[in-house]
């Protein structure tokens, strides 16, 4: 089930854990410091050589090496709190938010490489607890970026059929040393055009495509979309196009861009230009070489086209009719000539 996340000092998630198949319910996202009986704890990064007051964890580790850190849990409730602790792989939701696999889903990267000092922690009321953990990167790990998180979880039975799980977690971004090969591809590029009833009016176009992260680095991109007639005439720009979320390696993102007041220039060419954006460990963003894709569509002014077809039809019909009339006149003239010749021959034959 998809998780809903809020950004506080960490990502807060409210989910439903597995329940009987007939149970159907929805749980709204909780908040970091909730009222009595709701989520009453917060999480933050530990203060150490990596820094203090970090919003998330970020590491650069070679394959076969490890990093150690800590998660601090604060109990703001009036009773001791026992929480499960685990790590999970991350993924991008359809809404463009980073989410984490639930505990019942198998993780193969961050979720499998991060090991907490304990699978559960009990925090006294009004107190904090520090949970050490390590990031142990396998020797055969593929170079590149990995994203996941470390999570604290509290399960509560809300009735006889539904078990509600509250989760607070912090993002972990890991870059495994080696060749970093970023790459974005534009796939399934299409364009649709809808003309206007006005023979001299403009129409609307819709450009659609899929961005796929084909490299081994987390990437976003700046996007520019335009459409033009032959030789680049009558160009229309889409204006500001929202950037896709940061895509993990292997992930994809569907893009749909509307364009208005597009001139029906018979053949239209749509162009999408993506400038990949790569963020390093320090937070600096680097622009990479642009990626371009194009598609074509017929864009005829249909009302004017129909008028032209009708006019051409009338002209053709007139030419055919004129030719038939000329042929008929010629046939009649030939018949008169033939009759005159025959008459002359008869008169000659009758002469003494």
C-alpha positions as MATLAB code, in Angstrom:
seq = 'XXXXXXXXXXXXXXXXXXXXXXXXXXXXXXXXXXXXXXXXXXXXXXXXXXXXXXXXXXXXXXXXXXXXXXXXXXXXXXXXXXXXXXXXXXXXXXXXXXXXXXXXXXXXXXXXXXXXXXXXXXXXXXXXXXXXXXXXXXXXXXXXXXXXXXXXXXXXXXXXXXXXXXXXXXXXXXXXXXXXXXXXXXXXXXXXXXXXXXXXXXXXXXXXXXXXXXXXXXXXXXXXXXXXXXXXXXXXXXXXXXXXXXXXXXXXXXXXXXXXXXXXXXXXXXXXXXXXXXXXXXXXXXXXXXXXXXXXXXXXXXXXXXXXXXXXXXXXXXXXXXXXXXXXXXXXXXXXXXXXXXXXXXXXXXXX';
ca = [
       0.000    0.000    0.000;
       1.280    3.457   -0.864;
       2.623    5.537    2.004;
       1.748    9.148    2.680;
       4.695   11.276    3.793;
       5.107   14.656    5.464;
       8.363   16.542    5.799;
       9.184   17.684    9.341;
      12.612   16.887   10.711;
      12.050   13.539    9.031;
       9.521   11.784    6.831;
       6.374   10.868    8.737;
       4.221    8.097    7.365;
       0.843    6.658    8.308;
      -0.026    3.337    6.708;
      -2.249    0.338    7.065;
      -0.485   -2.908    7.792;
      -1.822   -6.142    6.274;
      -5.384   -6.900    7.353;
      -8.020   -9.445    6.329;
      -9.023   -9.171    2.698;
     -12.485   -7.886    3.536;
     -11.194   -4.954    5.587;
     -11.233   -1.584    3.807;
     -10.183    1.654    5.552;
      -8.127    4.815    5.134;
      -5.848    6.519    7.629;
      -4.876   10.186    7.130;
      -1.236   11.226    7.567;
      -0.232   11.967   11.165;
       1.886   14.913   12.333;
       5.174   14.974   14.177;
       3.885   16.218   17.505;
       0.321   14.946   17.646;
      -2.351   15.047   20.315;
      -2.581   12.460   23.052;
      -3.235    9.012   21.594;
      -1.648    9.788   18.226;
       2.012    9.874   17.099;
       3.990   11.259   20.037;
       7.595   10.843   18.981;
      10.087   12.464   16.643;
      13.312   11.294   15.030;
      16.449   13.152   14.036;
      19.990   12.439   12.918;
      22.700   11.977   15.516;
      25.380   14.651   15.937;
      28.814   13.276   15.035;
      31.618   13.703   12.519;
      29.079   13.758    9.684;
      27.526   16.918   11.129;
      24.717   18.144   13.359;
      21.102   18.998   12.540;
      21.219   17.122    9.257;
      17.924   16.773    7.430;
      18.919   13.334    6.131;
      21.812   10.878    5.935;
      24.235   10.974    3.028;
      27.283    8.747    2.543;
      29.937    7.998   -0.072;
      31.243    4.497    0.589;
      33.280    2.108   -1.516;
      32.090   -1.429   -2.133;
      33.167   -3.666    0.735;
      33.429   -0.741    3.192;
      31.043    0.548    5.866;
      29.800    3.711    7.569;
      28.381    4.110   11.082;
      25.874    6.661   12.335;
      22.996    7.064   14.785;
      19.269    7.802   14.857;
      17.876    9.768   17.818;
      14.304    9.087   18.928;
      12.489   11.488   21.280;
       9.341   10.422   23.160;
       7.030   13.404   23.714;
       4.288   11.309   25.259;
       3.405   10.652   28.891;
       4.160    6.934   28.798;
       7.082    4.749   27.720;
       7.073    4.026   24.003;
       8.322    0.853   22.307;
       9.089    1.166   18.603;
      10.262   -1.255   15.933;
      13.370   -0.142   14.035;
      14.236   -1.240   10.498;
      15.635    0.003    7.177;
      13.927   -0.083    3.784;
      14.622    0.682    0.137;
      13.167    3.869   -1.325;
      11.151    4.494   -4.460;
       9.375    7.413   -6.159;
       5.583    7.402   -5.994;
       3.232    8.442   -8.772;
       2.894   11.802   -7.001;
       6.644   12.356   -7.234;
       7.375   11.778   -3.533;
      10.061    9.559   -2.074;
       8.530    6.625   -0.211;
       9.879    3.562    1.571;
       8.949   -0.070    1.220;
       6.842   -1.406    4.055;
       8.314   -3.939    6.446;
       6.640   -6.853    4.667;
       8.355   -5.977    1.335;
      11.833   -7.300    0.537;
      14.607   -4.697    0.233;
      17.730   -5.442   -1.794;
      19.899   -2.348   -1.236;
      19.648    0.218    1.599;
      17.085   -1.910    3.383;
      19.420   -4.898    3.264;
      22.694   -3.070    3.919;
      21.678   -0.900    6.885;
      21.793   -2.717   10.217;
      20.424   -1.043   13.341;
      21.928   -1.813   16.732;
      18.523   -3.103   17.807;
      15.340   -4.121   16.017;
      13.287   -2.353   18.701;
      13.756    0.458   21.209;
      11.868    1.522   24.313;
      12.012    5.241   25.084;
      10.846    6.521   28.504;
       8.318    9.351   28.593;
       9.926   12.712   27.884;
      13.301   11.116   27.100;
      15.480   10.419   24.069;
      17.276    7.297   22.889;
      20.132    7.009   20.394;
      20.072    4.003   18.068;
      23.408    3.253   16.386;
      23.400    1.714   12.939;
      25.890    0.761   10.254;
      25.789    0.837    6.479;
      27.642   -2.267    5.296;
      28.154   -2.144    1.538;
      28.769   -5.569   -0.063;
      32.004   -6.086   -1.943;
      30.053   -6.823   -5.137;
      27.800   -3.750   -4.918;
      27.355   -1.944   -8.227;
      28.702    1.641   -8.249;
      26.116    4.409   -8.202;
      23.372    5.961   -6.094;
      21.020    4.180   -3.703;
      18.205    5.732   -1.686;
      16.245    4.363    1.238;
      15.656    5.164    4.869;
      15.766    4.029    8.477;
      12.348    3.813   10.095;
      10.797    3.733   13.562;
       7.399    2.097   13.634;
       4.486    1.709   16.011;
       1.659   -0.735   15.265;
      -1.704   -0.278   16.945;
      -4.901   -2.298   16.591;
      -7.666    0.212   15.893;
     -10.446   -2.407   15.798;
     -10.875   -6.119   15.161;
      -9.920   -6.010   11.479;
      -7.451   -3.161   10.948;
      -3.943   -2.770   12.268;
      -2.623    0.800   11.935;
       1.106    1.351   11.578;
       2.616    4.784   12.279;
       6.090    5.321   10.864;
       8.721    7.992   11.235;
      11.840    7.646    9.118;
      14.822    9.548    7.797;
      16.120    9.366    4.242;
      19.452    7.686    3.544;
      21.303    8.437    0.308;
      24.318    6.273   -0.455;
      26.772    6.650   -3.317;
      28.884    3.539   -3.858;
      32.319    4.359   -5.237;
      33.203    3.597   -8.845;
      32.283    4.905  -12.280;
      29.260    7.182  -12.084;
      27.372    6.960  -15.373;
      24.347    9.278  -15.321;
      21.828    8.951  -18.110;
      18.290   10.007  -18.965;
      16.307    8.766  -21.955;
      13.097   10.058  -23.525;
      10.794    7.217  -24.548;
       7.309    6.828  -26.064;
       7.331   10.375  -27.462;
       3.965   11.259  -29.019;
       2.053   14.363  -30.114;
      -1.674   14.904  -30.639;
      -3.214   17.885  -32.411;
      -6.807   19.136  -32.322;
      -7.627   21.873  -34.822;
     -10.248   24.613  -34.712;
     -13.505   24.914  -36.716;
     -12.276   28.329  -37.782;
     -10.493   27.815  -41.132;
      -7.939   30.452  -40.158;
      -7.782   29.663  -36.426;
      -5.228   27.845  -34.278;
      -5.520   24.584  -32.370;
      -4.229   22.773  -29.306;
      -1.507   20.132  -29.099;
      -0.554   17.656  -26.378;
       2.989   16.301  -26.137;
       3.523   13.154  -24.067;
       6.636   11.159  -23.248;
       8.334    9.086  -20.577;
      11.604   10.027  -18.887;
      13.635    6.997  -17.854;
      16.742    7.051  -15.672;
      19.051    4.740  -17.579;
      22.163    5.527  -15.529;
      23.345    4.688  -12.035;
      22.894    8.136  -10.457;
      19.867    9.915   -9.018;
      18.810   12.591  -11.521;
      16.234   15.241  -12.254;
      16.047   17.512  -15.321;
      15.017   20.874  -16.707;
      12.482   20.522  -19.509;
      11.709   22.614  -22.588;
       8.940   21.672  -25.019;
       8.057   23.408  -28.289;
       6.206   22.758  -31.515;
       6.763   24.259  -34.961;
       5.879   23.923  -38.615;
       8.267   23.131  -41.503;
      11.657   24.865  -41.312;
      10.860   25.926  -37.722;
       8.147   28.347  -38.809;
       5.208   29.282  -36.561;
       6.968   28.024  -33.427;
       5.007   27.707  -30.168;
       6.743   27.208  -26.800;
       5.085   25.436  -23.895;
       6.577   27.882  -21.405;
       7.620   26.690  -17.964;
       7.435   22.899  -17.647;
       7.693   21.365  -14.176;
      10.850   19.382  -13.544;
      10.393   15.687  -12.828;
      11.201   14.479   -9.306;
      14.621   13.058   -8.616;
      14.462    9.652  -10.259;
      16.344    6.713   -8.831;
      18.286    4.510  -11.267;
      15.855    2.481  -13.337;
      12.817    4.609  -12.486;
      10.616    6.416  -15.023;
       8.285    9.433  -14.999;
       5.429   10.203  -17.388;
       5.166   13.770  -18.724;
       2.209   15.421  -20.477;
       2.598   18.979  -21.767;
      -0.291   20.970  -23.324;
       0.426   23.638  -25.947;
      -2.177   26.186  -27.016;
      -2.585   28.492  -30.026;
      -0.696   26.133  -32.307;
      -0.851   27.077  -35.977;
      -1.988   24.227  -38.273;
       1.125   24.285  -40.439;
       0.280   21.030  -42.269;
       3.166   19.106  -40.648;
       4.097   19.915  -37.047;
       7.277   18.851  -35.264;
       7.304   18.660  -31.475;
      10.639   18.854  -29.653;
      11.414   18.067  -26.035;
      14.820   19.004  -24.660;
      15.896   17.658  -21.276;
      18.909   18.984  -19.416;
      19.812   16.315  -16.829;
      20.643   17.614  -13.342;
      23.058   15.674  -11.148;
      23.463   16.518   -7.456;
      26.697   15.608   -5.693;
      27.236   14.771   -2.035;
      27.728   18.433   -1.115;
      24.376   19.409   -2.605;
      25.823   21.134   -5.675;
      23.900   20.575   -8.914;
      25.615   19.992  -12.243;
      23.914   20.332  -15.642;
      24.774   17.582  -18.115;
      24.509   17.469  -21.917;
      20.907   17.932  -23.108;
      18.827   15.040  -24.398;
      16.459   15.798  -27.292;
      13.505   13.913  -28.764;
      11.112   14.816  -31.598;
       7.808   13.628  -33.035;
       5.679   14.669  -36.028;
       1.959   15.005  -36.684;
      -0.258   16.186  -39.520;
      -2.000   19.449  -38.663;
      -4.346   20.441  -41.454;
      -6.881   23.295  -41.085;
      -9.780   20.932  -41.764;
     -12.461   23.507  -42.592;
     -10.199   25.244  -45.087;
      -9.053   21.858  -46.375;
     -12.660   20.814  -47.026;
     -13.324   24.084  -48.852;
     -10.230   23.559  -50.973;
     -11.256   19.967  -51.724;
     -14.739   21.129  -52.739;
     -13.270   23.891  -54.927;
     -10.854   21.468  -56.546;
     -13.748   19.076  -57.106;
     -15.761   21.800  -58.798;
     -12.814   22.732  -60.999;
     -12.240   19.111  -61.976;
     -15.935   18.649  -62.679;
     -15.923   21.808  -64.834;
     -12.915   20.641  -66.803;
     -14.440   17.205  -67.371;
     -17.763   18.740  -68.450;
     -16.012   21.156  -70.787;
     -14.032   18.339  -72.347;
     -17.183   16.280  -72.827;
     -18.958   19.228  -74.485;
     -16.023   19.810  -76.819;
     -15.966   16.132  -77.672;
     -19.720   16.173  -78.342;
     -19.381   19.227  -80.619;
     -16.539   17.560  -82.464;
     -18.619   14.403  -82.913;
     -21.519   16.451  -84.313;
     -19.196   18.352  -86.645;
     -17.640   15.102  -87.842;
     -21.131   13.720  -88.450;
     -22.100   16.767  -90.536;
     -18.894   16.472  -92.567;
     -19.556   12.767  -93.156;
     -23.130   13.430  -94.223;
     -21.992   16.227  -96.563;
     -19.399   13.958  -98.175;
     -21.953   11.194  -98.640;
     -24.423   13.656 -100.161;
     -21.786   14.927 -102.571;
     -20.911   11.405 -103.620;
     -24.559   10.563 -104.264;
     -25.023   13.687 -106.360;
     -21.946   12.862 -108.375;
     -23.109    9.350 -108.972;
     -26.522   10.602 -110.188;
     -25.046   13.121 -112.680;
     -25.132   12.104 -116.504;
];
